[in-house]
């Protein structure tokens, strides 16, 4: 992995390369696997491309996740 420390499992983070917000699901070799907060297909990101969410983005991602769960009946 790079010199930059990867976020902890379960953390919501911004992938600056793709502009997408994802929840850290796993670590594979030199990449971090992220999943959209509302569910979906995981993607790989480099740790150096990940940034913490600001409070507004964090709240927005958590609301999207809760809305997706309520629509699916979970």
C-alpha positions as CSV (number, residue, x, y, z in Angstrom):
1,X,0.0,0.0,0.0
2,X,1.1,3.6,-0.3
3,X,2.5,5.8,2.4
4,X,-1.0,7.2,3.0
5,X,-3.0,5.3,5.5
6,X,-6.3,3.8,4.1
7,X,-9.5,4.6,5.9
8,X,-11.0,2.0,8.3
9,X,-13.5,-0.6,7.2
10,X,-17.0,0.7,7.1
11,X,-15.9,4.3,6.7
12,X,-17.6,6.5,4.1
13,X,-15.0,8.2,2.0
14,X,-14.7,10.2,-1.3
15,X,-12.9,8.7,-4.2
16,X,-11.4,11.8,-5.8
17,X,-10.5,10.0,-9.0
18,X,-14.1,9.0,-9.8
19,X,-15.9,11.7,-7.7
20,X,-18.0,9.0,-6.0
21,X,-18.7,8.4,-2.3
22,X,-18.3,4.8,-1.1
23,X,-18.1,2.8,2.1
24,X,-14.9,0.9,2.6
25,X,-15.7,-2.8,2.3
26,X,-12.3,-4.5,2.0
27,X,-8.6,-4.1,1.2
28,X,-7.1,-5.9,-1.8
29,X,-3.4,-5.7,-2.5
30,X,-2.8,-2.0,-3.1
31,X,-6.4,-1.0,-3.5
32,X,-9.4,-0.3,-1.3
33,X,-12.8,-1.8,-2.3
34,X,-15.7,0.7,-2.0
35,X,-19.4,0.2,-2.3
36,X,-22.0,3.0,-3.0
37,X,-23.8,3.9,0.3
38,X,-27.2,3.0,-1.2
39,X,-25.8,-0.4,-2.3
40,X,-24.6,-1.6,-5.6
41,X,-21.4,-2.9,-7.2
42,X,-18.1,-2.4,-5.5
43,X,-15.2,-0.6,-7.2
44,X,-11.5,-0.4,-6.5
45,X,-9.8,2.8,-5.6
46,X,-6.2,3.7,-4.7
47,X,-5.7,4.8,-1.1
48,X,-4.0,8.0,-2.2
49,X,-7.2,9.0,-4.1
50,X,-9.4,8.7,-1.0
51,X,-10.4,11.7,1.1
52,X,-12.6,12.0,4.2
53,X,-16.1,13.4,3.7
54,X,-16.9,16.9,4.9
55,X,-19.9,16.9,7.3
56,X,-22.4,17.9,4.6
57,X,-21.3,15.1,2.2
58,X,-21.3,12.6,5.0
59,X,-24.8,13.4,6.0
60,X,-26.0,13.3,2.4
61,X,-24.4,9.9,1.9
62,X,-25.9,8.5,5.1
63,X,-29.4,9.8,4.2
64,X,-29.1,8.2,0.7
65,X,-28.1,4.9,2.4
66,X,-31.1,5.0,4.8
67,X,-33.5,5.9,1.9
68,X,-32.3,3.0,-0.1
69,X,-32.8,0.6,2.8
70,X,-36.3,1.9,3.5
71,X,-37.3,1.4,-0.2
72,X,-36.0,-2.1,-0.2
73,X,-37.8,-3.0,3.0
74,X,-34.6,-3.7,5.1
